[in-house]
Amino acid sequence: MPAQLIDGAAIAARTKSEVQTRVRELTNLGHRVHLVALLVGGIDAGALYAQRQGEACRAIGIDYTLHKLPATITQKELKHEIRRLNADASVTGIMMHLPLPSHLDAPRLQYEIDVVKDVEGVNPANIGYVVYGHTLIAPCTALSAVELIKSTGVRIEGAEAVVVGASQIAGKPISLLLTEQMATVTLCHIATKDLKLHTRRAEILVVAVGKPGLIQPEDVLDGAVIIDVGINRIALPDGTKKTVGDVEFDTVRHKASHITPVPGGVGPMTVAMLLRNTLRSAELHFGTTK
Ligand code: NAD
């Protein structure tokens, strides 16, 4: 029987609606939620993403300011800009669009973002809090994957969870959050000797690599929950392009119990998690956490 689809778009819509309700309550108390996004240089993809992000924020009552900065900005100038926003009481959240021009050191600049205003959870202190089990703000993609697993109702505690891909933004924080939920977690990456050995025993399988077709039906345990974080643009024989994940969806869906589609799975939920993190930052900023 085909797997149940994990409808990321529908779950994201519910999450946004909850965030909107709380943003309205804060606004009624005189607290404006205000996200400032930094965009360095005129990268088209970044500008389009920022525009959509602005629309998503405003649709639920979050103020959104996009600071466009010249590609020639120096490390020192950008550091000062971040520090200025950290000190600005009217700003409740800060994020920086990547990639940055090559002369800028992105991680060092992300470290400058105030821990409480760090809506993407990229300050190492926030990752540290995740490790210690006192999560303030976790990375959005990781939260998205874990929320989608939770949405299935499958028991995470004690489950064999395998995460494929060990990036800072996705795989590593996903493995930390699943460990926090008491799963038994195996983290695989490019140097993993026998990937299939691990994926075949995964009751929960999260794939965040960026390689279409990496996971085939024979690599999957019957009844597994599968979260496909990958986003890949592939060319079809007719010359058109299509977005797919890392999991061969059409075949693997007949073995899994639950599976995320691509698009429509982790992607929309990641946007919702950014909005939820933005609310969380504001609550921490105003001291209104419930
Ligand atoms: P990355 O390139 O930073 O990391 C890729 C990871 O995969 C590395 O840890 C690497 O060791 C591992 N890897 C590479 N080849 C492998 C293989 N054959 N077997 C096992 N592990 C292998 O990538 P990233 O930034 O984490 O992104 C991964 C994918 O997730 C991309 O397709 C990206 O577009 C997508 N992504 C989606 C969202 C979302 O919201 N849906 C967010 C972030 C990233």
Boltz pocket constraint, residues with backbone or C-beta under 6 A from the ligand:
constraints:
  - pocket:
      binder: B
      contacts: [[A, 141], [A, 164], [A, 165], [A, 166], [A, 167], [A, 168], [A, 169], [A, 170], [A, 171], [A, 188], [A, 189], [A, 190], [A, 191], [A, 192], [A, 195], [A, 207], [A, 208], [A, 209], [A, 210], [A, 211], [A, 214], [A, 228], [A, 229], [A, 230], [A, 231], [A, 232], [A, 266], [A, 267], [A, 270]]
      max_distance: 6.0
